[in-house]
Amino acid sequence: MPSEVGQIVWRHRNVIDVDCFTREELYFLLDQARHMENVMDRPIKKVPVLRGKMAVNLFFENSTRTRVSFELAEKMLSADVVNWSVSGSSHAKGETMRDTAWTLEAMGADIVVMRHGAVGSAQYLASKLKRAIVLNAGDGTHAHPTQALLDLYTAWKHLGNLEGKKIALVGDVLHSRVARSDIIAFKTIGCDVVLSGPPTMMPREINSLGCRYEKDPKKAVENADMVYLLRIQKERQQDGLFPSVDEYHRWWGADDDLMKYAKPGALAMHPGPINRGVEIASEVADGHQSVILEQVRSGVAIRMALLYLCGGGAR
Amino acid sequence: MSSDDLNRVIKRIAHEMVEQNKGTENMILVGIHRRGVYLARRLQKIIEEVEGTKVPCGELDITLYRDDLTMLFEQPMVHSTRMPQDISGKNIYLVDDVLYTGRTVRAALEALVDLGRPSSVKLAVIIDRGHRELPIHADMCGKNVPTSKNEVIEVKVTELDGKDEVVICERDAQ
């Protein structure tokens, strides 16, 4: 582990995106997550740091793994957890998010974890809450900060100091909140980020993100320390952004042949759930370079660290 | 307290531990982060010199068990908890630098219980400065130092602070 972790004063109340973090804060957070991960290995996977706090998981979009990951993290820190599902809720009956926010606070929520399809929804919720903190679990195509942080944490555990490491992000960058947050996180910590995928799935502002674009995934992956495969949402196929799933896999799908261009032992990562045979072949998803399941575990540790720092330890 | 005084105190506590435990069998030293960890390692070394047995030594972080997080000025930093083996059925010797309100020890006991069921837990501290807020006492104590609440006792260890000494300062002068 790199020795760059120092004591800092945590100044973040909400986590809307990763662009609020400095490099030092990211390393501090990774170090705290490392200690939180130790709790997961104990016979009693529970510490009392958020005892008496109420966490509400407010999911306007379906998500199993992110919600369960947050719920596990909250429970391991002894928070009381309420899962607020949108179907059948007052929101479906026409309640505004502002009223939902005030309702949550009136019920005594201390922590609100929200996923929503609209860009900026987490920021809006945070602006309406006077006491409770907000952790963004994904807002539209804007940001997915905890996913980016768990990716960073997984890479840090394997690669150590990440400065100068080459990261290849392959797939649908345009529609991916994971990609946006990952780019910011890995760039902040000093990585060289290269994007690849169909030109129809690339954002126009690639240069302003500080990344390079290589249409040929082999060039993007060449000498990479980590290859990150983005999930192709099959509904995009109807938008005509790529000709067919088979052709996508042939061009940009990660198989052993593509991974040979990366550094020996390079990490293969994916935010899940994976589409086998589309953006990733089973030989890579299940291969020795894959850290996909480790990312899932890292997610709990990172979310514990954020819950602790924003919701317990700092105030 | 000078470096020599501190070393004498640590040696005495090491002997007391072995005497109380009637040897080193079933014994585990557990240092409370941060300085307790270094003190526990020193005790381990002395016991090894005296008894010829290396007693297992662990480290315990109690940050996630504190009940006063909201009252702290600085961001409490979580450290690792590492036990050399299962603590169930063992005689645990908790080691810390200063015993004050007793809240750190309470948190440490709670953390230990989450890790297993020790046969017994004993507490060793370098300084007992009084002002207890919980019914906790040290089984082995280097020195009792009556203090005012406006004072702070700093136990410095070479491994962390570059020198061994114990000093009393005014809280505002920190």
Interface residues (C-beta under 8 A of the other chain):
Chain A: Q7 I8 V9 W10 Q32 R34 H35 M36 N38 V39 R42 P43 I44 K46 V47 P48 V49 L77 A305 Y308 L309 G312 G313 A314 R315
Chain B: D61 T63 L64 Y65 R66 L69 T70 E74 Q75 P76 M77 V78 H79 S80 T81 R82 E110 A111 D114 L115 G116
